[in-house]
Amino acid sequence: MKLKSSRQLVIAISLLLLAACSRQSETTQSGLGLCSSDQKVVVSDHISGQISAIEKLDFKKAYTYAAQSFQDSVSLAQFESVVTRQYQMLITNNGYSFTECLAEEGYFVQSVSVATNSGEIDLTYRLTLIDKRLGVVAVTVKPSSLDLNT
């Protein structure tokens, strides 16, 4: 008798877990989508503001475009050091364009193609939207864009 009730309990818990996982998957998939026209404008304006400040070596201003969570964990001095060492293409760029923009609840992922003397470098910006404030939390170089002609 004890074995039968234990088995039923395991089956019930398994069904609950499966149901929860399937709902979570549906929510995640339904939340992912292309940015609306308005979202594209707001996101690209925000990133352009940061890049413009970086081009002028105004790191204090560029830092203000970062998300609060980023600023809480990375100092202005650290930010300046990382940008000058790893994102030189933003300082010396020959222009940039915005490609794919994806939106999920609370954040955006924007692809940016940066023109350099060596070719195009593709970046991925991740931004959060918290309390109606947009902020950059991460910028990564797409690995395939590192194969530039030199």
N, C-alpha and C positions, 0 to 999 in steps of 0.2 A: 504494500500500500504506500509506504514511504517513497519507494522508487518511482511509482507512478506519479505522485504529486510533484516530486523533484523534476521529473521529465517534463511535466506540463508547465512547470515554472520556467524551466530553461527554454522551452518552445515559445512561451509567452514573451519572455525577455528578448529572445532572438527576433521575434516578429516586430516588437516595438523598436528595436535597434535598426532593423531593415527599413521600417517605415520612416524613421527619423532621417536615416541616411538618404533615402530617395527624395524626401522633401527638401533636404539641404541641397542636394544636387540640382533639383529643379529650380530652386531659388537662385543658386549661383549662376546657372545657365541663363535664366530669364533676366538677371541683372546685368549681364554683359551685353554691350551693344555699341554701335557706332555713336559718336557724339552728335548731338543736334547742331544745327548751324550756329545757334547762339552760344552753345558750349564751346564750339571750335573757336569762335571769335574771342571769348573770354580767356580760354586756355592759351591760345597763340599770343594774345596781347600780354598776358602775364609772363610767358617765357621770353617774348621779345624784350620786355622791360628789363628782365634779368640779364639777357645777353647784351643789351645796349650798355648797361652799367658795367659789365665785365669788359667789354671792348674799351671803355674809357678808364679801365682800371679803378673804378669806383666800387671797391669790394664791400664797403659799408652799405651802399645802396643795394647792390646785388644781393647781399645777405638778407635784406628785408623781404625779398621775394621767396625766401625759404619758409617752409612750414614751421610753426611754433615748436613742434616736436623735434624737428631737425635742429633748430636754434638752441633748444634745451640740452642737446647732447653734443653739439659741435660749436666750438667758439668761433668768433669772427677770424681770429688769427689762423685757426685750423682750416677754416673755409678758404681763406686767401691762399694758404699754402697748397691745398689740394687743387684748387683751380689753376694756379700758376704752374704746377708740376704736371698735372694729369689732363687738364682741359685747355691746353694752349690753343687748340683749334678755335675755341670761342673768343679768345683775345685777338687772334690774327685772321679771323674768318674772312672769306671773300663773298659772303652772303649765306643765307640759309633758307630753307623752305620747310613747310609743315606737311607731313604726309598723313598717315593713319592716326586717327584719334579714337580711343575707346573710352567708354564711360561705364562705370559701375557705381553703385550707391556709395557716395562718400569719397570717391577718387577718380582720377583720370589718368590715362596712359597716352602720351603724345609722342609720335615719332618725328624726329627732326633730322633733315639732311643738311649737313654743313659743308659748304664748298671751301676747300683749302688749296694751296699751291700744289699739293700732292694728289688731289682728287677729292672725292666725296667721302665724308665720314658720317655714318648714321648713328644718331643718339636716340635713346629712349628716356623720356622724362616721365616721372611718376609724381603726380600732384594729389594732395588731399584737399577736400572741401569740408572744413569744420567751422561751424558757427558762421556760415556765409563768408569765410575767409579762405581763399585759395592759397596754397603754398607748395613749393617744390620740396619733395622729400628725398628724391634720388634722381641722378642722371647716370646712365650707363652707356658705354660705347658698345654698339653691336659688333660682336667678334668678326663677322664677315667683312666689315668695313675697314678692318685693320690691314687688309692685304692691298695696300696702296702702292702704286708705282712710284719708286723713288729714284 
